[in-house]
Amino acid sequence: MKKLVLIGVCVVIFLTNGFAQSNLKGEKGVSSIGIMGGYAIESEKAVVGFDYRYNILNKLRLSPSVMYAVKKDNLDIWYLNADVNYLARITDDITLYPIGGFGFTVWTYSTPDKLPVADLEIPKKTDTSLRAGLNMGFGGEVRFTKDVIAGIEFRYNWTERFHNQAMIIARAAYYF
């Protein structure tokens, strides 16, 4: 899996360098707000969230996001991300970008309401684990109208051995 991520990042960097010199119009100062949905591969959970993106330069944007991995097997996860994207415009409507940034995760484990062996009631116990790490990946997006855009991302949240997470995420957004 790590080799696949590394190959993908190298391909995006190659494409970014190849198309970075194009004369397509930039979008400095443009903002978008989007909703996201996807799948966290290692924890096998559905992921939902939202993000805000702001182009600080024509080819550079900030992308903070909040995501939630839906509770499964008595575990739920919150992701708080602060990423940067370097935009490689292929056409006026298609953009590819690498993802890099910082992530903060909150893992909440809880005991089940009943034990599987004797249906015994036990007090609910939760344990929270906080993890900081790095985000990396790549994405692409297509502009459908002047104000509506959709895309897909592959991202990897690298924290530590048992808390690393690869995700595939689809995004729909409104630009303003």
C-alpha positions as CSV (number, residue, x, y, z in Angstrom):
1,M,0.0,0.0,0.0
2,K,2.8,2.4,0.9
3,K,4.4,1.8,-2.5
4,L,1.1,2.6,-4.3
5,V,0.8,5.9,-2.4
6,L,4.5,6.8,-3.2
7,I,3.9,6.0,-6.9
8,G,0.8,8.1,-6.9
9,V,2.5,11.1,-5.3
10,C,5.3,10.9,-7.8
11,V,2.9,10.8,-10.7
12,V,1.1,13.9,-9.4
13,I,4.4,15.8,-8.8
14,F,5.4,14.9,-12.4
15,L,2.1,16.1,-13.8
16,T,2.2,19.2,-11.7
17,N,5.7,20.2,-12.9
18,G,4.7,19.5,-16.5
19,F,1.5,21.6,-16.5
20,A,2.6,24.3,-13.9
21,Q,3.9,26.6,-16.6
22,S,0.6,26.8,-18.5
23,N,-0.9,30.2,-19.0
24,L,-4.4,29.4,-17.7
25,K,-6.1,32.0,-15.7
26,G,-5.6,31.6,-11.9
27,E,-8.1,32.1,-9.2
28,K,-6.4,34.0,-6.4
29,G,-8.9,35.0,-3.7
30,V,-11.6,32.4,-4.7
31,S,-13.2,30.4,-1.9
32,S,-15.3,27.3,-1.8
33,I,-17.2,25.3,0.7
34,G,-17.7,21.6,0.1
35,I,-19.1,18.4,1.5
36,M,-17.1,15.2,1.4
37,G,-17.9,11.5,1.7
38,G,-15.7,8.5,1.4
39,Y,-14.1,5.4,2.9
40,A,-11.3,5.0,5.4
41,I,-9.5,1.9,4.2
42,E,-7.6,0.7,7.3
43,S,-10.4,1.1,9.8
44,E,-13.1,0.1,7.2
45,K,-15.4,3.0,8.0
46,A,-17.5,5.4,6.1
47,V,-16.2,9.0,6.3
48,V,-18.3,12.2,6.0
49,G,-17.2,15.8,6.4
50,F,-16.9,19.3,5.1
51,D,-14.1,21.7,4.1
52,Y,-13.3,25.3,3.2
53,R,-10.8,26.1,0.5
54,Y,-9.2,29.5,-0.1
55,N,-6.8,30.3,-3.0
56,I,-4.0,32.4,-1.5
57,L,-2.2,32.5,-4.8
58,N,-3.2,31.5,-8.3
59,K,-1.8,28.0,-7.9
60,L,-1.7,27.6,-4.1
61,R,-4.7,27.1,-1.8
62,L,-5.3,26.4,1.9
63,S,-7.7,23.6,2.6
64,P,-8.9,23.1,6.2
65,S,-11.4,20.3,6.8
66,V,-13.3,18.3,9.4
67,M,-14.2,14.7,8.8
68,Y,-15.9,12.0,10.9
69,A,-15.5,8.3,10.5
70,V,-18.9,6.8,11.3
71,K,-18.9,4.7,14.5
72,K,-18.3,1.0,13.9
73,D,-17.0,-1.7,16.3
74,N,-17.3,0.7,19.2
75,L,-14.8,3.2,17.6
76,D,-15.4,6.6,16.1
77,I,-12.7,9.0,14.7
78,W,-12.7,12.7,14.1
79,Y,-10.1,14.2,11.7
80,L,-9.1,17.9,11.8
81,N,-6.9,18.7,8.8
82,A,-5.0,21.8,7.7
83,D,-3.7,21.1,4.2
84,V,-2.2,23.0,1.3
85,N,-2.8,22.1,-2.4
86,Y,-0.6,23.1,-5.3
87,L,-2.9,23.5,-8.3
88,A,-2.0,22.1,-11.7
89,R,-4.6,23.3,-14.2
90,I,-4.9,20.8,-17.1
91,T,-7.7,22.8,-18.7
92,D,-10.0,25.6,-17.4
93,D,-12.3,22.9,-16.0
94,I,-9.9,20.2,-14.8
95,T,-7.3,20.5,-12.0
96,L,-4.9,18.1,-10.4
97,Y,-3.2,18.7,-7.1
98,P,-1.0,17.1,-4.5
99,I,-2.1,17.3,-0.9
100,G,0.3,18.1,2.0
101,G,-0.4,19.3,5.5
102,F,-1.0,18.5,9.1
103,G,-3.7,16.3,10.7
104,F,-5.1,15.9,14.2
105,T,-7.2,12.9,15.0
106,V,-9.4,12.0,18.0
107,W,-10.0,8.3,18.4
108,T,-12.8,7.4,20.8
109,Y,-13.1,3.8,21.9
110,S,-16.1,2.7,23.9
111,T,-17.1,-0.6,25.6
112,P,-20.2,-2.3,24.3
113,D,-23.5,-2.0,26.2
114,K,-23.7,-5.8,26.6
115,L,-21.0,-8.4,26.7
116,P,-21.4,-10.9,23.8
117,V,-21.2,-13.9,26.1
118,A,-23.9,-13.6,28.8
119,D,-25.7,-10.4,27.8
120,L,-24.5,-8.8,31.0
121,E,-25.0,-5.1,31.4
122,I,-21.7,-3.3,32.2
123,P,-21.0,0.4,32.8
124,K,-20.2,2.3,29.6
125,K,-16.5,3.2,29.5
126,T,-14.8,5.4,26.9
127,D,-11.2,6.0,26.2
128,T,-10.0,8.8,24.0
129,S,-6.7,8.9,22.1
130,L,-5.4,12.1,20.5
131,R,-2.9,11.8,17.6
132,A,-1.1,14.4,15.5
133,G,0.4,13.6,12.1
134,L,1.0,14.5,8.5
135,N,-1.3,14.4,5.6
136,M,-0.2,13.5,2.1
137,G,-1.9,12.5,-1.1
138,F,-3.3,13.8,-4.4
139,G,-6.6,14.8,-5.9
140,G,-8.4,16.0,-9.0
141,E,-11.5,18.1,-9.6
142,V,-13.8,19.0,-12.5
143,R,-15.7,22.2,-12.8
144,F,-19.3,21.6,-13.9
145,T,-20.5,25.2,-13.9
146,K,-19.0,28.5,-12.8
147,D,-20.0,27.8,-9.2
148,V,-20.1,24.0,-8.9
149,I,-17.1,21.6,-8.8
150,A,-16.7,17.9,-7.9
151,G,-13.6,15.9,-7.3
152,I,-12.0,12.9,-5.8
153,E,-9.0,12.6,-3.5
154,F,-6.7,9.9,-2.2
155,R,-5.1,10.9,1.1
156,Y,-3.0,9.2,3.7
157,N,-3.0,10.4,7.3
158,W,0.4,9.3,8.8
159,T,0.5,9.4,12.6
160,E,1.9,6.2,14.1
161,R,1.8,2.6,13.5
162,F,-1.7,1.7,14.5
163,H,-3.4,5.0,13.8
164,N,-2.3,5.6,10.1
165,Q,-5.2,5.9,7.7
166,A,-5.6,5.9,4.0
167,M,-8.8,7.4,2.6
168,I,-10.6,7.7,-0.7
169,I,-12.9,10.8,-0.6
170,A,-15.4,12.3,-3.1
171,R,-16.1,16.0,-2.8
172,A,-18.8,18.4,-4.2
173,A,-18.4,22.1,-3.6
174,Y,-19.8,25.6,-4.3
175,Y,-17.4,28.3,-5.3
176,F,-17.9,31.9,-4.3
